[in-house]
Structures are given as structure tokens and as C-alpha cells.
């Protein structure tokens, strides 16, 4: 189709319509472009289970404290289901001030600019020039000459190489947008996890202080008994040791809570020390029950999977561009303008000129460079196929792990709640019986230690349940708000 343009070079007579003829001659060969279109992207096969092994198909998304407001799909702002206004405030502030998120947004702008630059190759280029010259010696009588013109060039995208480059750049824009979604999802999950950790450490500090008060009261009792000669100094030393052990936990818990607060400040884009959190407890936070939906929906939910697929789309286009580079290219150039020996008559119709050139260039010998680039693009595409499948499998594992954690930690918390109730009862009975002389002091110490451990274990289990809920939201790609989009809604979702 492009053979008729090979070797054509024409100088025509000046005509008033030179510019129109130039643009028309450059536009006509554009119809040849796209004779070999970019192959349509096909999503690679990936092992997708039909159902979650750890899931509960009969369970729906129901906040623990509000079963009557059950939702089939979690809201996009998934953190709202925990029912904590302070968490919602912190996440809103993080979305406004986090620097990593701002950097990801800037990368999207960069990718969009590169895509516009790549798309510019599909259109002719047009430039202007002026020149003037004079020759000879002074008094020779030679008149200066002037020239003004427009120059245009166009490379016929016969093999869709430029189209493939533009498609690749467009897919890279999509990948950068999904990257930003990954950063945003990780940010909100980190804020929630660290916030819950801060709340749990506050609760554990309060628990340690309560146990410390109990230990001090017991110590006062033992010291009084020792003063009366009812017990030995050994009992006093044992209780003082228990008291000191409890006191040693306070600085550690305080340090960990401070580190969590500093981490939150950084996520919000603030220097450590410029954040203040009001008092709060994990007991006020709802632990939601989450419907994970169908495994296949994960392919269109998780931004990291969609980012990997956008990379595949770009690689598919890059491979086509590398193959097209092996074929000849048709280059069209043209110039039109005016020339005159006198500046005053430069724009006269009679001074118009134009020049049209068309040529075909083809690689003859490049020491295998183009073949190597083609092989590189093919290997890159193959690598991304395996990477995509690995990410999909890893995503399924993330969901299964989070579902298992949510289920078994719920059972663990229920058992530990009962253990704490029994430990509290045992301590109260031990203290009463010790005062009555029915049991020895070691029984009181053991009951005291068991009570503290049971209360601390329950707090840590509740934190683990909240972390598992956050992990499940993250594994599912965040909140949905509505059913998964249909395949025809987006190019990257075509199977």
C-alpha cells in the first residue's frame, strides 16, 4: 500500500494553494496507518477458586453492634464500619496531608504527560522558519534575498508502531492510577491499624495501673501481717517483687504508645509530637463481620492486581511496537513558503514555493539490535504474565488468611472473656480466703498474676481481631459500595 510513495520527490510550479496542497499531501497517506493494528489484550489464565475456603457464605456484612443495618457490600469508606469518629477524622487528615499519597498523585500527572507526548507521534509536525542573506562585496550591486516558509513532517504509522507506543503509555497511566490506589489503601489500613494499636496500649496501661493498685493493697496487707508477726518477711519480699514487675510494665507500654502516636503523626504528614489523641478504648470500637464476596471479584477489586494487569497491557503494546520496528517506515516531509530578492515583495503570490518529499526507510544491518529489543519485549511480557499470576494467587492467600484470622480470633476472644471472668472471681475468692487464713499467700500471688495475664491477653486478642478486620478490608481491595463492575465497563477487565 505504501510502495507508490517510495522515491517520490517533486518540485512544482509556484501556486497560491501551496500550503493547502502540502497539508493535503501529508494527510492522504495517513489513511495507510493502522494496516496492522495492535493485537487486542487477552487476560492471562489464573487459578481462581470458586469459593473461599475460610469464608462463611451465609454471613453478610454486619457491624457487631448494629445487625439491623446489615449491608451486602461494605462502603467505600470502609473504616466507618468500626464506628469510631476519631478514626474517621485521622484518616480524613491523612488523605489530605500524607506525602507518599501526594507523591503517587504526582506520578499520575507525570504518566499522563508522557502519554500525551506519545500520542503526539500520531499527528504531523509543523514548524516555521525565516532566513535572509546577502553576498558579495560592498558596492557589488548584489541584492539580499529573503525566505519564509513552513515545514511539515509525518511518518505513516503503517505497522501501528506509534499507535502501540501510545497504547502502552495509556496503560502506564492506568497503572500509575492503580499505584495511587494501592498507596491510598495501604495508608488508610496503616492509620487504622496503628490507631487501634494506640488504643490497645492505652487500655493495657489502664489495666496495668489497676493491677498495680491491687498489688499495692495486697502489699499493705502483707506488711501489716508481718508487723504483727503473722507472716514472715519472705511473703513481704514476694509481694514487693510482684509489685515491681507490674511497675516495670508501665514504662514499656508508655514507650510503645508514644511510638504509635509518632507513627500516626508521620502518616498524617505531621512531625512527631504535633498530634494529640483524645482518651479512648477499644471497647468502643465495633468489630465488623465482613462478606468477602466471590473470589473472582478480587480480580477487579484489588488495585495491585489491576496495576499488574495494566502493566501487561503496556507490555503487549510494547511487544507490538518492537516487532513493528523491524519493518520499513514511510516518512513524508514537505515545505512551503515564499522567496524573494526584495523584502517588500516577499509575500507576493508569484514568490510562493513548495517542496514535497516521500521516502521509505528500512533496517538493513543493525547487528541484531532490533531483534534483541523484540526479544526483550517478549521476555518482559512473559515475566509480567507470571508476575500477574503470582499476585493473584498471593491475593487469594491474603483473603483466606484474613478470613481465618477473623473467624478463629473471634472464638479466641470469646474463650478469653470467659477466662478473664473466672480469673477475676478466683482472685477475689483467694484474697478473701487469705484474709481468713484459709489459703497461703502463694495462692493469692498466683491468682493475682493470672488475673493480670488474662486481662492483658483479652486486650491483645481484641486488637488482633480489629487488625484482622483491617487486613481483610485491605486484602479485598478496600470498600466496594456496590457490586463488582461488569467486564464491559473497563478495557482492563476483558477476559
C-alpha positions in Angstrom: 0.0 0.0 0.0 2.9 2.4 0.6 5.0 1.4 -2.4 3.7 4.3 -4.5 5.4 6.8 -2.2 8.9 5.3 -2.4 11.4 7.6 -4.0 8.9 10.4 -4.9 10.3 13.8 -4.9 8.6 16.7 -6.7 9.3 20.5 -7.3 6.1 22.1 -8.5 5.4 25.5 -10.0 4.5 28.2 -7.6 0.8 28.3 -6.8 -1.3 30.3 -4.3 -2.6 27.0 -2.8 0.8 25.7 -1.9 0.1 25.3 1.8 -3.2 23.5 1.1 -1.5 21.1 -1.3 1.2 20.5 1.3 -1.2 19.6 4.1 -3.4 17.5 1.8 -0.4 15.5 0.6 0.6 14.8 4.1 -2.9 13.9 5.2 -3.7 11.4 2.5 -1.0 8.8 3.4 -2.3 8.8 7.0 -5.1 6.6 5.6 -2.5 3.9 5.3 -1.9 4.0 9.0 -3.2 1.1 11.1 -2.8 -1.5 8.3 -1.5 -3.8 11.1 -3.5 -3.0 14.2 -2.3 -3.6 17.8 -3.5 -7.0 18.9 -6.2 -7.0 21.5 -5.1 -7.7 25.0 -6.2 -11.0 26.5 -6.2 -11.5 30.2 -4.0 -14.5 31.1 -5.4 -17.5 32.7 -5.1 -17.6 36.5 -6.2 -20.2 39.0 -9.4 -18.7 40.5 -11.2 -20.7 43.2 -14.9 -20.9 43.1 -15.4 -20.1 46.8 -13.4 -19.0 49.9 -12.4 -22.0 52.0 -12.4 -19.9 55.2 -15.4 -17.9 54.2 -18.9 -18.0 55.6 -21.3 -17.8 52.6 -24.3 -17.2 54.8 -22.7 -14.3 56.6 -23.3 -10.8 55.3 -21.5 -7.5 56.2 -23.0 -6.8 59.6 -21.4 -4.5 62.2 -21.4 -6.3 65.5 -23.4 -3.7 67.3 -25.9 -3.0 64.5 -27.1 -6.1 63.0 -30.3 -4.5 61.9 -28.3 -2.3 59.5 -26.8 -5.1 57.5 -25.1 -4.2 54.2 -24.3 -6.6 51.5 -21.3 -4.5 50.3 -19.0 -2.6 52.6 -19.0 1.2 52.0 -16.1 2.8 50.0 -15.1 4.5 53.3 -14.8 1.1 54.9 -13.2 2.4 58.1 -16.6 3.9 59.0 -18.0 0.5 59.9 -15.8 0.5 63.1 -18.0 3.3 64.5 -15.1 5.4 65.8 -15.3 9.1 64.8 -11.7 9.7 65.9 -10.5 7.1 63.4 -12.6 8.8 60.6 -11.0 12.1 61.5 -7.5 10.7 61.4 -8.0 9.0 58.0 -9.5 12.2 56.5 -6.5 14.1 57.7 -4.1 11.5 56.4 -5.7 11.6 52.9 -5.2 15.4 52.9 -1.6 15.5 54.3 0.2 12.3 53.6 3.3 13.0 51.4 3.5 9.5 49.9 0.0 9.8 48.7 0.8 13.2 47.2 3.9 11.8 45.5 1.7 9.0 44.0 -0.7 11.6 42.7 2.3 13.5 41.1 3.4 10.3 39.4 -0.1 10.0 37.8 0.4 13.5 36.4 3.8 12.5 35.0 2.4 9.4 33.4 -0.4 11.5 31.8 2.1 13.9 30.4 4.2 11.1 28.9 1.0 9.6 27.4 0.2 12.9 25.7 3.8 13.1 24.4 3.5 9.5 23.0 0.1 10.3 21.3 1.7 13.3 19.6 3.6 10.9 17.3 0.3 10.0 15.6 0.0 13.5 14.2 2.0 15.5 11.7 4.6 18.0 12.9 4.6 21.6 11.6 7.3 24.3 12.0 8.2 27.6 10.6 11.4 29.3 9.5 12.7 32.6 8.1 16.0 33.5 6.6 17.8 36.3 4.9 21.2 36.5 3.2 23.4 39.0 1.3 26.5 38.2 -0.7 29.4 39.8 -2.5 31.5 42.9 -1.6 30.3 46.4 -0.8 29.2 48.2 -4.0 28.9 44.9 -5.9 25.2 45.6 -6.7 24.1 42.2 -5.4 20.7 42.4 -3.7 19.9 40.5 -0.4 17.5 37.5 -0.6 14.8 36.6 1.9 12.9 33.3 2.5 10.0 32.4 4.8 8.3 29.0 5.0 6.5 26.2 6.8 7.9 22.7 7.1 5.8 19.7 7.9 6.6 16.0 8.5 4.7 12.9 9.0 5.6 9.2 9.4 2.9 6.9 8.3 2.1 4.5 11.1 1.8 1.7 8.6 2.6 -1.1 11.2 0.8 0.7 14.1 4.1 1.2 15.9 3.2 4.7 17.1 -0.3 3.5 18.0 1.2 0.8 20.1 3.5 3.3 21.8 0.5 5.5 22.6 -1.5 2.5 23.9 1.5 1.5 26.1 1.7 5.0 27.5 -2.1 5.0 28.1 -1.8 1.7 30.0 1.0 3.1 32.0 -1.3 6.0 33.1 -3.8 3.4 34.3 -1.0 1.6 36.2 0.0 4.8 37.9 -3.6 5.4 38.9 -3.8 2.0 40.4 -0.5 2.6 42.1 -2.1 5.6 43.8 -5.0 3.4 44.9 -2.5 0.9 46.4 -0.8 3.7 48.3 -4.2 5.1 49.5 -5.4 1.7 50.6 -2.2 1.0 52.4 -2.4 4.4 54.0 -5.9 4.0 55.4 -5.1 0.5 56.6 -2.0 1.6 58.4 -3.8 4.5 60.0 -6.5 2.2 61.3 -4.0 -0.5 62.5 -1.8 2.0 64.3 -4.8 3.8 65.8 -6.1 0.5 67.2 -2.7 -0.3 68.5 -2.6 3.1 70.3 -6.0 2.4 71.8 -5.0 -1.1 72.9 -1.8 0.2 74.5 -3.9 2.8 76.4 -6.2 0.1 77.6 -3.3 -2.1 78.6 -1.7 0.8 80.5 -5.0 1.3 82.4 -5.2 -2.4 83.1 -1.6 -2.4 84.4 -2.4 0.5 86.7 -5.5 -1.3 88.1 -3.4 -4.4 88.7 -0.7 -2.2 90.3 -3.3 -0.7 92.7 -4.4 -4.2 93.6 -0.8 -5.3 94.2 -0.2 -2.3 96.4 -3.2 -3.0 98.6 -2.1 -6.6 99.0 1.4 -5.4 99.9 -0.1 -3.2 102.6 -1.9 -6.2 104.0 1.1 -8.4 104.0 3.3 -5.7 105.6 0.7 -5.3 108.3 0.6 -9.0 108.9 4.4 -9.1 109.0 4.4 -6.3 111.6 2.1 -8.4 113.7 4.3 -11.4 113.2 1.6 -13.3 111.3 3.7 -13.8 108.2 7.4 -13.9 107.5 9.4 -11.3 105.6 9.6 -13.8 102.8 6.0 -13.1 102.0 6.6 -9.4 102.0 9.6 -9.8 99.6 7.5 -11.9 97.3 4.7 -9.3 97.1 7.2 -6.5 96.6 8.8 -8.4 93.7 5.3 -8.9 92.1 4.7 -5.1 92.6 8.0 -4.2 91.0 7.3 -6.5 88.0 4.0 -4.7 87.4 5.7 -1.3 87.7 8.2 -2.3 85.1 5.5 -2.9 82.5 4.3 0.7 82.7 7.3 2.4 81.0 7.4 -0.2 78.3 3.7 0.2 77.5 4.1 4.0 77.7 7.0 3.9 75.2 5.1 1.7 72.8 2.1 4.0 72.9 4.3 7.0 72.2 5.9 5.3 69.2 2.4 4.5 67.9 1.4 8.1 68.3 4.6 9.3 66.5 3.8 6.8 63.6 0.3 8.2 63.3 1.7 11.8 63.1 4.0 10.8 60.2 1.1 9.1 58.3 -0.8 12.3 58.7 2.1 14.3 57.2 2.9 15.9 60.6 6.2 16.0 62.6 6.1 13.7 65.6 4.8 15.5 68.7 2.2 17.6 66.7 -0.7 15.2 67.2 -2.9 14.8 70.2 -5.3 11.9 70.6 -8.2 12.1 73.0 -8.7 9.3 75.5 -10.4 6.2 74.1 -10.8 2.5 74.5 -11.0 -0.5 72.1 -14.2 -1.4 73.9 -16.0 1.4 72.0 -14.9 0.1 68.6 -17.2 -2.2 66.7 -15.7 -5.4 65.2 -17.5 -5.9 61.9 -18.4 -9.1 60.2 -17.4 -8.9 56.5 -18.8 -10.7 53.5 -15.8 -11.3 51.2 -17.9 -11.8 48.0 -16.8 -14.2 45.3 -13.1 -14.9 44.7 -13.3 -13.9 41.0 -14.4 -10.4 42.1 -10.9 -9.9 43.6 -9.5 -9.5 40.0 -11.4 -6.3 39.6 -11.3 -5.1 43.2 -7.7 -5.1 44.3 -5.7 -2.2 42.9 -2.4 -4.2 42.9 -3.9 -6.8 40.6 -5.3 -4.2 38.3 -1.9 -2.5 38.3 -0.3 -5.8 37.3 -2.8 -6.2 34.5 -2.2 -2.6 33.3 1.5 -3.5 33.1 0.5 -6.5 30.9 -1.5 -4.2 28.6 1.5 -1.9 28.3 3.8 -4.9 27.7 1.5 -6.2 25.0 1.7 -2.9 23.2 5.5 -2.6 23.7 5.9 -6.0 22.1 3.9 -5.0 19.1 5.9 -1.8 18.8 9.2 -3.7 19.0 8.0 -6.1 16.2 6.8 -3.2 14.0 10.3 -1.6 14.3 11.6 -4.4 12.2 9.6 -3.3 9.2 10.1 -0.4 6.8 8.8 3.1 7.7 7.4 5.7 5.4 8.4 9.3 6.1 6.7 12.2 4.5 8.1 15.7 4.6 7.1 18.9 2.9 7.9 22.6 2.8 6.0 25.6 1.5 6.7 29.4 1.7 7.8 32.5 -0.2 11.1 33.6 -1.5 12.1 37.0 -2.9 15.1 39.1 -3.5 13.2 42.1 -2.1 11.7 42.1 1.4 8.7 44.2 0.2 7.7 41.5 -2.3 8.3 38.5 -0.1 4.7 37.6 0.2 3.8 38.0 -3.4 1.8 35.1 -4.9 4.4 34.8 -7.6 7.1 34.1 -5.0 5.4 31.0 -3.4 7.3 27.7 -3.5 6.7 24.3 -2.1 8.6 21.0 -1.9 7.2 17.5 -1.2 9.4 14.6 -0.4 8.4 11.0 0.5 10.7 8.2 1.3 10.8 4.7 2.7 13.5 3.6 5.1 14.1 0.1 6.3 16.7 -1.5 8.6 19.4 -3.4 6.7 22.0 -4.2 9.3 22.0 -3.2 12.9 23.9 -6.1 14.4 20.7 -7.6 15.8 19.7 -4.6 17.9 16.0 -4.5 16.7 15.7 -8.3 17.1 17.2 -8.1 20.6 14.7 -5.3 21.5 11.8 -7.5 20.2 13.1 -10.5 22.3 13.4 -8.3 25.3 9.9 -7.0 25.0 8.6 -10.6 24.6 10.5 -11.8 27.6 9.2 -8.8 29.6 5.7 -9.7 28.6 6.2 -13.3 29.7 7.7 -12.1 33.0 4.7 -9.9 33.7 2.3 -12.8 32.9 3.9 -14.9 35.7 4.0 -11.9 38.0 0.3 -11.3 37.4 -0.5 -14.9 38.3 1.7 -14.8 41.4 0.0 -11.6 42.6 -3.5 -13.1 42.0 -2.5 -16.2 44.0 -1.0 -14.1 46.7 -4.2 -12.0 46.9 -6.3 -15.1 47.4 -4.0 -16.2 50.2 -4.3 -12.7 51.9 -8.0 -13.1 51.9 -8.0 -16.6 53.2 -5.6 -15.7 56.0 -7.7 -12.7 57.0 -10.9 -14.7 56.9 -9.3 -17.4 59.1 -7.9 -14.9 61.5 -11.3 -13.1 61.8 -13.1 -16.4 62.5 -10.7 -18.0 64.9 -9.8 -14.8 66.8 -13.5 -14.3 67.4 -13.6 -17.7 69.0 -10.4 -17.0 71.0 -11.8 -13.7 72.3 -15.0 -15.4 73.5 -12.9 -18.0 75.4 -10.6 -15.4 76.8 -13.5 -13.3 78.0 -14.7 -16.3 80.0 -11.1 -16.9 81.3 -10.9 -13.3 82.5 -14.2 -13.6 84.3 -13.1 -16.8 86.1 -9.7 -15.3 86.9 -11.3 -12.3 88.5 -13.6 -14.5 90.5 -10.6 -16.7 91.6 -8.6 -13.7 92.7 -11.5 -12.3 94.7 -12.0 -15.6 96.4 -8.3 -16.1 97.1 -8.0 -12.7 98.7 -11.0 -13.3 101.0 -9.8 -16.7 102.0 -6.2 -15.5 102.6 -7.5 -12.8 104.9 -9.4 -15.6 106.7 -6.3 -17.7 106.8 -7.8 -20.5 104.7 -5.2 -20.4 101.9 -1.5 -19.5 101.8 0.0 -16.4 100.2 1.2 -18.2 97.1 -2.4 -18.8 96.2 -3.0 -15.1 96.3 0.1 -14.3 94.2 -0.9 -16.9 91.6 -4.4 -15.6 91.3 -3.2 -12.1 91.1 -0.7 -13.0 88.3 -3.4 -15.0 86.4 -5.8 -12.1 86.6 -3.4 -9.6 85.1 -2.4 -12.0 82.3 -6.0 -12.8 81.4 -6.9 -9.2 81.2 -3.9 -8.3 79.1 -4.4 -11.3 76.8 -8.0 -10.3 76.2 -7.0 -6.8 75.2 -4.4 -8.1 72.8 -6.8 -10.6 71.2 -9.4 -7.8 70.6 -6.6 -5.8 69.0 -5.8 -8.8 66.8 -9.4 -9.1 65.8 -9.6 -5.5 64.7 -6.3 -5.9 62.8 -7.7 -9.0 61.1 -10.7 -6.9 60.0 -8.5 -4.2 58.6 -6.3 -6.9 56.9 -9.4 -8.4 55.3 -10.6 -5.0 54.0 -7.1 -4.4 52.6 -7.0 -7.9 51.1 -10.3 -7.3 49.4 -9.2 -4.0 47.9 -10.9 -1.8 50.4 -14.6 -1.0 50.4 -16.9 -1.7 47.5 -20.1 0.3 47.9 -21.7 -1.6 45.1 -21.3 -5.0 43.2 -18.3 -5.6 41.1 -18.2 -3.7 37.8 -19.2 -5.7 34.7 -16.4 -6.8 32.3 -17.5 -4.4 29.6 -17.1 -1.4 31.8 -13.4 -1.3 31.5 -10.8 -2.4 29.0 -8.5 -4.0 31.6 -11.4 -6.3 32.7 -11.8 -8.0 29.4 -11.2 -11.7 29.9 
